[in-house]
Amino acid sequence: AGHRTIHRRMGKKSKAKRKSGPSGGASGPSSAPGARPQEEETLDNLRFEDPFEDEFADDDDMEIVDASAGDGLTGGGGGRDAGTTVSNETGGDDGAAASQRKAWMPGTELNSDEVLEYDQSAYTMYHAMKPEWPCLSFDILPDTLGTNRTRFPHTMTAVAGTQADEAKKNKLTVMRLGDMGRTYKKPSGEDSDDEDAMSDSDSDGGGDNTDDDPTLDHRDIPHYGGVNRVRCMPQRPSVVASHGATGHVHLWDVSSHLASFEKGGGGGALNNRALQSHGGHKDEGYAMDWSRKEE
């Protein structure tokens, strides 16, 4: 799929062939004995007669050109641009293919030669991870490291609920993500007010620590049934609520899990029992939130 094939027509154009009479000029229809008499032309039986023969190219006359060989085609030899959102190839009038970039809109179907790729310039920091099971809901737990942080590397704490293939395999996962550095820097010479502001904050001792790899530490809490929604209490982030596929709503105290992160993963038992459970809902639910005014 990484190569494009371009077919160029190699057949020569046929020259016009005209029937010539004894005098070398163009002659009319044959008047040999037994030939069909010439029909007199009228407005009703006029026909267009092309003096040039049609041109066809045989398969043997086709030349196959590998676009990756670097014959001046856009995108040849180096693959697609990593910053392309939607990459496709179209042929021009001269038969050369050109690589184009455009933003993908939901509901738009992709052609067979198109792929989705995220635009690196859209994210100052971009890190990806793959969980054991899909997670329908997650929440960010506020910490005491300060608000509106701009200095790299970043640290954050989150909680997510799984959607496993069996009810007994589900769990709440409390995560600590650390050493997350900047993944994109604008090329030199480009205008970047935001980047300048971040560079100023990096230069006061925090630094842009991109040499260390990001870290992920997590603690799991067994949760019977899929987790449709998870939310932490704004006033006390260590208290987390979950709304399950069984219809039950549970409250969890994850303070012991958060404390284990500070200890480097050692020491202390984890409290995996729910503080409270409510089973009054007949059906599963997806909408749940905490009051912002009262604890």
Contacts in CASP RR format, 6 or more apart in sequence:
PFRMAT RR
TARGET T0000
AUTHOR 0000-0000-0000
METHOD contacts of the structure
MODEL  1
AGHRTIHRRMGKKSKAKRKSGPSGGASGPSSAPGARPQEEETLDNLRFED
PFEDEFADDDDMEIVDASAGDGLTGGGGGRDAGTTVSNETGGDDGAAASQ
RKAWMPGTELNSDEVLEYDQSAYTMYHAMKPEWPCLSFDILPDTLGTNRT
RFPHTMTAVAGTQADEAKKNKLTVMRLGDMGRTYKKPSGEDSDDEDAMSD
SDSDGGGDNTDDDPTLDHRDIPHYGGVNRVRCMPQRPSVVASHGATGHVH
LWDVSSHLASFEKGGGGGALNNRALQSHGGHKDEGYAMDWSRKEE
1 113 0 8 1.000
2 68 0 8 1.000
2 79 0 8 1.000
3 66 0 8 1.000
3 67 0 8 1.000
3 68 0 8 1.000
4 66 0 8 1.000
4 67 0 8 1.000
4 68 0 8 1.000
4 73 0 8 1.000
4 89 0 8 1.000
4 97 0 8 1.000
5 64 0 8 1.000
5 65 0 8 1.000
5 66 0 8 1.000
5 67 0 8 1.000
6 64 0 8 1.000
6 65 0 8 1.000
6 67 0 8 1.000
6 73 0 8 1.000
6 95 0 8 1.000
6 96 0 8 1.000
6 97 0 8 1.000
7 62 0 8 1.000
7 63 0 8 1.000
7 64 0 8 1.000
7 65 0 8 1.000
8 62 0 8 1.000
8 63 0 8 1.000
8 65 0 8 1.000
8 95 0 8 1.000
9 57 0 8 1.000
9 61 0 8 1.000
9 62 0 8 1.000
10 57 0 8 1.000
10 61 0 8 1.000
10 62 0 8 1.000
10 63 0 8 1.000
11 55 0 8 1.000
11 57 0 8 1.000
11 58 0 8 1.000
11 61 0 8 1.000
13 55 0 8 1.000
14 52 0 8 1.000
14 53 0 8 1.000
14 54 0 8 1.000
14 55 0 8 1.000
16 51 0 8 1.000
16 52 0 8 1.000
16 53 0 8 1.000
17 53 0 8 1.000
18 26 0 8 1.000
18 51 0 8 1.000
19 26 0 8 1.000
19 27 0 8 1.000
19 28 0 8 1.000
20 26 0 8 1.000
20 27 0 8 1.000
21 27 0 8 1.000
29 35 0 8 1.000
29 38 0 8 1.000
39 45 0 8 1.000
65 71 0 8 1.000
67 73 0 8 1.000
67 75 0 8 1.000
67 76 0 8 1.000
67 77 0 8 1.000
67 97 0 8 1.000
68 76 0 8 1.000
68 77 0 8 1.000
68 78 0 8 1.000
68 79 0 8 1.000
69 76 0 8 1.000
69 77 0 8 1.000
70 76 0 8 1.000
70 77 0 8 1.000
72 96 0 8 1.000
73 96 0 8 1.000
73 97 0 8 1.000
73 98 0 8 1.000
74 97 0 8 1.000
74 98 0 8 1.000
74 99 0 8 1.000
75 81 0 8 1.000
75 99 0 8 1.000
80 87 0 8 1.000
80 99 0 8 1.000
80 115 0 8 1.000
80 117 0 8 1.000
81 87 0 8 1.000
81 99 0 8 1.000
81 101 0 8 1.000
82 117 0 8 1.000
82 120 0 8 1.000
83 101 0 8 1.000
83 117 0 8 1.000
83 118 0 8 1.000
83 119 0 8 1.000
83 120 0 8 1.000
83 121 0 8 1.000
84 99 0 8 1.000
84 101 0 8 1.000
84 117 0 8 1.000
84 119 0 8 1.000
85 101 0 8 1.000
85 102 0 8 1.000
85 103 0 8 1.000
85 104 0 8 1.000
85 116 0 8 1.000
85 117 0 8 1.000
85 118 0 8 1.000
85 119 0 8 1.000
86 101 0 8 1.000
86 102 0 8 1.000
86 103 0 8 1.000
86 104 0 8 1.000
86 110 0 8 1.000
86 114 0 8 1.000
86 115 0 8 1.000
86 116 0 8 1.000
86 117 0 8 1.000
87 99 0 8 1.000
87 100 0 8 1.000
87 101 0 8 1.000
87 114 0 8 1.000
87 115 0 8 1.000
87 117 0 8 1.000
88 99 0 8 1.000
88 100 0 8 1.000
88 111 0 8 1.000
88 113 0 8 1.000
88 114 0 8 1.000
89 97 0 8 1.000
89 98 0 8 1.000
89 99 0 8 1.000
89 100 0 8 1.000
89 113 0 8 1.000
90 97 0 8 1.000
90 98 0 8 1.000
90 100 0 8 1.000
91 97 0 8 1.000
91 98 0 8 1.000
92 98 0 8 1.000
104 110 0 8 1.000
104 116 0 8 1.000
110 116 0 8 1.000
118 126 0 8 1.000
120 126 0 8 1.000
120 183 0 8 1.000
120 184 0 8 1.000
121 184 0 8 1.000
121 186 0 8 1.000
123 183 0 8 1.000
123 184 0 8 1.000
124 182 0 8 1.000
124 183 0 8 1.000
124 184 0 8 1.000
124 194 0 8 1.000
124 195 0 8 1.000
124 198 0 8 1.000
125 152 0 8 1.000
125 154 0 8 1.000
125 180 0 8 1.000
125 181 0 8 1.000
125 182 0 8 1.000
125 183 0 8 1.000
125 184 0 8 1.000
126 183 0 8 1.000
126 184 0 8 1.000
127 177 0 8 1.000
127 180 0 8 1.000
127 181 0 8 1.000
127 183 0 8 1.000
127 214 0 8 1.000
129 216 0 8 1.000
131 160 0 8 1.000
131 162 0 8 1.000
131 173 0 8 1.000
132 162 0 8 1.000
133 162 0 8 1.000
133 163 0 8 1.000
133 164 0 8 1.000
133 165 0 8 1.000
133 169 0 8 1.000
133 170 0 8 1.000
134 162 0 8 1.000
134 163 0 8 1.000
135 160 0 8 1.000
135 161 0 8 1.000
135 162 0 8 1.000
135 163 0 8 1.000
135 173 0 8 1.000
135 227 0 8 1.000
136 161 0 8 1.000
136 163 0 8 1.000
136 226 0 8 1.000
136 227 0 8 1.000
136 228 0 8 1.000
136 229 0 8 1.000
137 160 0 8 1.000
137 161 0 8 1.000
137 227 0 8 1.000
137 228 0 8 1.000
137 229 0 8 1.000
137 230 0 8 1.000
138 158 0 8 1.000
138 159 0 8 1.000
138 160 0 8 1.000
138 161 0 8 1.000
138 230 0 8 1.000
139 158 0 8 1.000
139 159 0 8 1.000
139 160 0 8 1.000
139 230 0 8 1.000
139 231 0 8 1.000
139 232 0 8 1.000
139 240 0 8 1.000
140 156 0 8 1.000
140 157 0 8 1.000
140 158 0 8 1.000
140 232 0 8 1.000
141 157 0 8 1.000
141 158 0 8 1.000
141 159 0 8 1.000
141 174 0 8 1.000
141 232 0 8 1.000
141 237 0 8 1.000
141 238 0 8 1.000
141 254 0 8 1.000
141 258 0 8 1.000
142 232 0 8 1.000
142 234 0 8 1.000
142 237 0 8 1.000
143 155 0 8 1.000
143 156 0 8 1.000
143 157 0 8 1.000
143 237 0 8 1.000
145 155 0 8 1.000
150 197 0 8 1.000
150 198 0 8 1.000
150 201 0 8 1.000
151 201 0 8 1.000
151 202 0 8 1.000
151 204 0 8 1.000
151 206 0 8 1.000
151 207 0 8 1.000
152 180 0 8 1.000
152 181 0 8 1.000
152 182 0 8 1.000
152 198 0 8 1.000
152 202 0 8 1.000
152 206 0 8 1.000
152 207 0 8 1.000
152 208 0 8 1.000
152 209 0 8 1.000
152 210 0 8 1.000
153 178 0 8 1.000
153 179 0 8 1.000
153 180 0 8 1.000
153 181 0 8 1.000
153 208 0 8 1.000
153 209 0 8 1.000
153 210 0 8 1.000
153 212 0 8 1.000
153 214 0 8 1.000
154 178 0 8 1.000
154 180 0 8 1.000
154 181 0 8 1.000
155 176 0 8 1.000
155 177 0 8 1.000
155 178 0 8 1.000
155 179 0 8 1.000
155 180 0 8 1.000
156 176 0 8 1.000
156 177 0 8 1.000
156 178 0 8 1.000
156 180 0 8 1.000
157 174 0 8 1.000
157 175 0 8 1.000
157 176 0 8 1.000
157 177 0 8 1.000
157 258 0 8 1.000
157 261 0 8 1.000
158 174 0 8 1.000
158 175 0 8 1.000
158 177 0 8 1.000
159 172 0 8 1.000
159 173 0 8 1.000
159 174 0 8 1.000
159 175 0 8 1.000
159 230 0 8 1.000
159 232 0 8 1.000
159 240 0 8 1.000
159 254 0 8 1.000
160 172 0 8 1.000
160 173 0 8 1.000
160 175 0 8 1.000
160 227 0 8 1.000
160 230 0 8 1.000
161 170 0 8 1.000
161 171 0 8 1.000
161 172 0 8 1.000
161 173 0 8 1.000
161 223 0 8 1.000
161 226 0 8 1.000
161 227 0 8 1.000
161 230 0 8 1.000
161 242 0 8 1.000
162 169 0 8 1.000
162 170 0 8 1.000
162 171 0 8 1.000
162 172 0 8 1.000
162 173 0 8 1.000
162 223 0 8 1.000
162 226 0 8 1.000
162 227 0 8 1.000
163 170 0 8 1.000
163 226 0 8 1.000
163 227 0 8 1.000
164 170 0 8 1.000
164 171 0 8 1.000
164 225 0 8 1.000
164 226 0 8 1.000
167 224 0 8 1.000
167 225 0 8 1.000
167 226 0 8 1.000
167 245 0 8 1.000
167 246 0 8 1.000
168 224 0 8 1.000
168 225 0 8 1.000
170 222 0 8 1.000
170 223 0 8 1.000
170 224 0 8 1.000
170 225 0 8 1.000
170 226 0 8 1.000
170 227 0 8 1.000
171 220 0 8 1.000
171 221 0 8 1.000
171 222 0 8 1.000
171 223 0 8 1.000
172 220 0 8 1.000
172 221 0 8 1.000
172 223 0 8 1.000
172 227 0 8 1.000
172 230 0 8 1.000
172 240 0 8 1.000
172 242 0 8 1.000
172 252 0 8 1.000
172 254 0 8 1.000
173 218 0 8 1.000
173 219 0 8 1.000
173 220 0 8 1.000
173 221 0 8 1.000
174 218 0 8 1.000
174 219 0 8 1.000
174 220 0 8 1.000
174 221 0 8 1.000
174 254 0 8 1.000
174 257 0 8 1.000
174 258 0 8 1.000
175 216 0 8 1.000
175 217 0 8 1.000
175 218 0 8 1.000
176 215 0 8 1.000
176 216 0 8 1.000
176 217 0 8 1.000
176 218 0 8 1.000
176 261 0 8 1.000
177 214 0 8 1.000
177 215 0 8 1.000
177 216 0 8 1.000
178 214 0 8 1.000
178 215 0 8 1.000
178 216 0 8 1.000
179 209 0 8 1.000
179 212 0 8 1.000
179 213 0 8 1.000
179 214 0 8 1.000
179 215 0 8 1.000
180 214 0 8 1.000
181 208 0 8 1.000
181 209 0 8 1.000
181 210 0 8 1.000
181 214 0 8 1.000
182 198 0 8 1.000
182 208 0 8 1.000
182 210 0 8 1.000
185 195 0 8 1.000
186 192 0 8 1.000
186 195 0 8 1.000
199 208 0 8 1.000
202 208 0 8 1.000
217 261 0 8 1.000
217 264 0 8 1.000
217 265 0 8 1.000
219 254 0 8 1.000
219 257 0 8 1.000
219 260 0 8 1.000
219 261 0 8 1.000
219 270 0 8 1.000
221 252 0 8 1.000
221 254 0 8 1.000
221 257 0 8 1.000
221 270 0 8 1.000
221 272 0 8 1.000
222 272 0 8 1.000
223 242 0 8 1.000
223 244 0 8 1.000
223 250 0 8 1.000
224 246 0 8 1.000
225 244 0 8 1.000
225 245 0 8 1.000
225 246 0 8 1.000
226 244 0 8 1.000
226 245 0 8 1.000
226 246 0 8 1.000
227 242 0 8 1.000
227 243 0 8 1.000
227 244 0 8 1.000
227 245 0 8 1.000
228 243 0 8 1.000
228 244 0 8 1.000
228 245 0 8 1.000
228 284 0 8 1.000
228 285 0 8 1.000
228 286 0 8 1.000
229 242 0 8 1.000
229 243 0 8 1.000
229 244 0 8 1.000
229 285 0 8 1.000
229 286 0 8 1.000
229 287 0 8 1.000
229 288 0 8 1.000
230 240 0 8 1.000
230 241 0 8 1.000
230 242 0 8 1.000
230 243 0 8 1.000
231 240 0 8 1.000
231 241 0 8 1.000
231 288 0 8 1.000
231 289 0 8 1.000
231 290 0 8 1.000
232 238 0 8 1.000
232 239 0 8 1.000
232 240 0 8 1.000
232 241 0 8 1.000
232 290 0 8 1.000
233 239 0 8 1.000
233 240 0 8 1.000
233 241 0 8 1.000
233 290 0 8 1.000
233 295 0 8 1.000
234 290 0 8 1.000
234 292 0 8 1.000
235 295 0 8 1.000
236 295 0 8 1.000
238 253 0 8 1.000
238 254 0 8 1.000
238 255 0 8 1.000
238 258 0 8 1.000
239 251 0 8 1.000
239 252 0 8 1.000
239 253 0 8 1.000
239 254 0 8 1.000
239 275 0 8 1.000
240 251 0 8 1.000
240 252 0 8 1.000
240 254 0 8 1.000
241 249 0 8 1.000
241 250 0 8 1.000
241 251 0 8 1.000
241 252 0 8 1.000
241 288 0 8 1.000
241 290 0 8 1.000
242 249 0 8 1.000
242 250 0 8 1.000
242 252 0 8 1.000
243 249 0 8 1.000
243 284 0 8 1.000
243 285 0 8 1.000
243 286 0 8 1.000
243 287 0 8 1.000
243 288 0 8 1.000
244 250 0 8 1.000
244 284 0 8 1.000
244 285 0 8 1.000
245 284 0 8 1.000
246 284 0 8 1.000
247 279 0 8 1.000
247 280 0 8 1.000
247 281 0 8 1.000
247 282 0 8 1.000
247 283 0 8 1.000
247 284 0 8 1.000
247 285 0 8 1.000
248 277 0 8 1.000
248 278 0 8 1.000
248 279 0 8 1.000
248 281 0 8 1.000
249 277 0 8 1.000
249 278 0 8 1.000
249 279 0 8 1.000
249 281 0 8 1.000
249 288 0 8 1.000
250 274 0 8 1.000
250 275 0 8 1.000
250 276 0 8 1.000
250 277 0 8 1.000
250 278 0 8 1.000
251 274 0 8 1.000
251 275 0 8 1.000
251 276 0 8 1.000
251 277 0 8 1.000
252 274 0 8 1.000
252 275 0 8 1.000
253 271 0 8 1.000
253 275 0 8 1.000
255 271 0 8 1.000
256 268 0 8 1.000
256 269 0 8 1.000
256 270 0 8 1.000
256 271 0 8 1.000
257 270 0 8 1.000
257 271 0 8 1.000
259 268 0 8 1.000
260 266 0 8 1.000
260 267 0 8 1.000
260 268 0 8 1.000
260 270 0 8 1.000
END
